[in-house]
Amino acid sequence: MPMIECTLIKGYEKDTRQLLAERVTDAASSTIGAHPDQVIVTIKEVHATNYMRGRVTRTPAAAPKQPDILVREYLSAMEQRDLELAKQYLDKDFTMVFPGGVKFKKLEELILWSGKRYKSVKKSFESFDTSFNGLEATVFCSGYLEGTWLNGEAFSEIRFIDRFIVSNMKIKFQSVWNDMAESLR
């Protein structure tokens, strides 16, 4: 039964401490095969006055926004066609790949391309799954598309999966898979 102790500077939000404990539990479980019920995680807190790094007393840094939240906010901005807001979530070298291997570097290119396929589209989400590899996160979201075809006919229940790579609080890459082409037939 693994027992893992973490020490934090006092002042981190309750949700941040909870997320840390959950992720440490998951890491231990996946690494050594222990059931999560067998993993004990404790978090000690030290007062900032009792902590120093580089000869400077430190206070906790704000926890970063979680990658799945960044992706949700980006997708919301895209759905609202607020491209300026959406761009704020993207890395300078952002690339996206859509069905058929169609690649874009700019959101405006995507809007032009999609304008030849449908009038509007909205996503309803079933799940968001996040995994980490060092400081980089992969976020998968899945669910269904609904909207309006170019001829004015409504569509719904078209499956999709999006995969995002997030690093340094920016989306670097997006891959999109969906059954839209199947629905057009």
C-alpha positions in Angstrom: 0.0 0.0 0.0 1.8 3.2 -1.2 1.8 6.2 1.1 2.8 9.5 -0.6 3.3 12.7 1.2 3.2 16.1 -0.5 4.3 19.4 1.0 2.8 22.7 -0.2 3.2 26.3 0.9 0.0 27.2 2.8 -2.5 29.1 0.7 -3.3 26.8 -2.3 -7.1 26.6 -3.0 -9.0 23.6 -1.7 -9.8 22.5 -5.3 -6.1 22.7 -6.3 -5.1 20.5 -3.3 -7.9 18.0 -4.2 -6.8 17.8 -7.8 -3.2 17.3 -6.7 -4.2 14.4 -4.5 -6.3 12.8 -7.2 -3.6 13.1 -9.8 -0.9 11.7 -7.5 -3.3 8.8 -6.7 -3.8 8.2 -10.4 -0.1 8.3 -11.1 0.7 5.8 -8.3 -2.1 3.5 -9.4 -1.1 3.5 -13.1 2.6 3.1 -12.2 2.5 0.3 -9.7 -0.9 -1.2 -10.3 -2.3 -0.4 -6.9 -6.1 0.1 -6.6 -6.8 3.8 -5.8 -8.4 2.7 -2.5 -4.9 1.4 -1.5 -3.1 4.6 -2.3 -2.7 7.1 0.6 -1.9 10.7 -0.2 -1.3 13.3 2.5 -0.7 16.9 2.0 1.3 18.9 4.5 1.3 22.7 4.4 4.1 24.9 5.6 3.6 28.6 6.2 5.3 30.9 3.7 7.3 32.4 6.6 8.9 28.9 7.0 9.8 28.5 3.4 12.5 30.0 1.3 13.9 29.4 -2.1 16.8 31.3 -3.6 17.1 33.2 -0.3 13.6 34.6 -0.8 10.5 33.8 1.2 7.9 32.6 -1.3 4.1 32.5 -1.5 2.1 30.0 -3.6 1.8 30.7 -7.2 -1.7 30.6 -8.6 -2.6 27.2 -10.0 -2.8 27.3 -13.8 -6.1 26.8 -15.6 -6.6 23.1 -16.3 -6.1 22.0 -19.9 -9.7 20.7 -20.3 -11.1 24.1 -19.2 -8.9 25.9 -21.7 -10.2 23.6 -24.5 -13.8 24.2 -23.4 -13.3 27.9 -23.4 -11.7 27.8 -26.8 -14.5 25.7 -28.3 -17.1 28.0 -26.8 -15.4 31.0 -28.4 -15.3 29.2 -31.8 -18.9 28.2 -31.5 -19.8 31.9 -30.9 -17.4 32.8 -33.8 -15.4 35.1 -31.5 -12.2 34.4 -33.4 -10.2 37.1 -31.6 -11.0 35.4 -28.2 -10.4 32.0 -29.7 -7.0 33.0 -30.9 -5.9 33.9 -27.4 -6.0 30.2 -26.5 -3.7 29.2 -29.4 0.1 28.8 -29.6 1.8 30.8 -32.2 2.6 27.6 -34.1 -1.0 26.2 -33.8 -2.0 23.6 -36.4 -5.4 21.8 -36.8 -6.2 18.8 -38.9 -9.8 18.0 -40.0 -11.3 14.9 -41.6 -9.7 14.1 -44.9 -6.3 15.4 -43.7 -7.3 19.0 -44.3 -4.8 21.2 -42.4 -5.1 24.8 -41.2 -2.9 27.2 -39.4 -5.4 30.1 -39.1 -9.0 30.0 -37.8 -10.1 32.2 -40.8 -9.0 29.3 -43.1 -11.2 26.9 -41.1 -14.2 29.2 -41.3 -13.9 29.6 -45.1 -13.5 25.8 -45.6 -16.4 25.0 -43.2 -18.6 27.6 -44.9 -18.7 25.3 -48.0 -20.0 22.4 -45.9 -22.6 23.8 -43.5 -24.2 27.1 -42.3 -23.8 26.5 -38.6 -22.6 23.8 -36.2 -22.8 23.3 -32.4 -21.1 20.6 -30.2 -22.8 18.9 -27.3 -20.2 17.2 -25.2 -20.3 13.7 -23.6 -16.8 13.6 -22.2 -13.5 15.3 -21.7 -10.4 13.1 -21.0 -7.0 14.6 -20.1 -3.6 12.8 -19.9 -0.2 14.3 -19.2 3.2 13.7 -20.5 5.5 16.0 -18.6 4.2 19.6 -18.9 2.2 18.8 -22.0 -1.4 17.6 -21.8 -3.5 15.8 -24.3 -7.3 16.5 -24.1 -9.8 14.4 -25.9 -13.4 15.6 -26.1 -16.3 13.7 -27.7 -19.9 14.1 -28.3 -22.3 15.1 -31.0 -22.6 17.8 -33.7 -25.9 19.5 -34.6 -26.5 22.4 -37.0 -27.7 23.4 -40.4 -26.5 22.2 -43.8 -26.1 24.7 -46.6 -29.5 23.9 -48.0 -31.2 24.9 -44.7 -31.8 21.3 -43.5 -31.0 20.6 -39.9 -28.6 17.9 -38.8 -28.0 16.3 -35.4 -26.4 13.4 -33.6 -23.3 13.3 -35.7 -20.5 11.8 -33.7 -17.2 13.7 -33.2 -13.9 13.3 -31.3 -11.4 16.2 -31.0 -7.8 15.8 -29.7 -5.9 18.8 -28.4 -2.3 19.1 -27.4 -1.9 21.8 -24.7 1.4 23.2 -23.5 2.3 26.4 -21.5 -1.4 27.2 -21.3 -1.8 27.3 -25.1 -3.3 24.9 -27.6 -0.6 23.7 -30.0 -2.5 21.2 -32.0 -6.1 20.1 -32.8 -7.2 16.9 -34.6 -10.9 16.5 -35.5 -12.7 13.3 -36.4 -16.4 13.1 -37.1 -19.1 11.3 -39.2 -20.1 14.5 -41.0 -19.1 13.1 -44.4 -21.2 10.0 -43.8 -24.2 12.1 -43.0 -23.8 14.1 -46.2 -24.2 10.9 -48.3 
